[in-house]
């Protein structure tokens, strides 16, 4: 199961499993972001390469538009995936 929600401050929260079956939903929701966005991954249990692709697409779109993307509170297992792929050198991970 995958859930995406936004709090009053504008922070987007991803929860559950972001895999290929959920990329359309995630892509549609993240496409509404503008400027500098904050995505909290503290409740994300799993992310596939397709899910990473959605986050990279969002990063590129925001970056090209003069904004940015900050990924917050990555669980250790998710952070390890980003580090292994070298994405921690590209993305703003806090």
Steps between C-alpha positions, in 0.01 A plus 500: 500500500619852422378833632593856413379799699593863563490678835411864570863610457512353149724206590411192297504165682549169321399185689503129422647352184589720202545248222413482131130445575483836684713723278208647305330616819825637644594670173160669471513629858863614488440676166296758691803611704679822413784709637691319770324189625553286809421128492508303824581132453489396868199274439626349175564126537631427152598683182569334165707636215173622346423692819847651502438601140190697606701688764779573252249624242350730766846623602596578139175684428526712815873562456459603136229744611732666752368313803619199687409179674590393853451140610445475874524227765602209281491167686845335510409231244372762253799729563730206425338455159549869419862490619576182308365661182699819567184708520603646835757704305231645272191535716452711812452228762440619855 
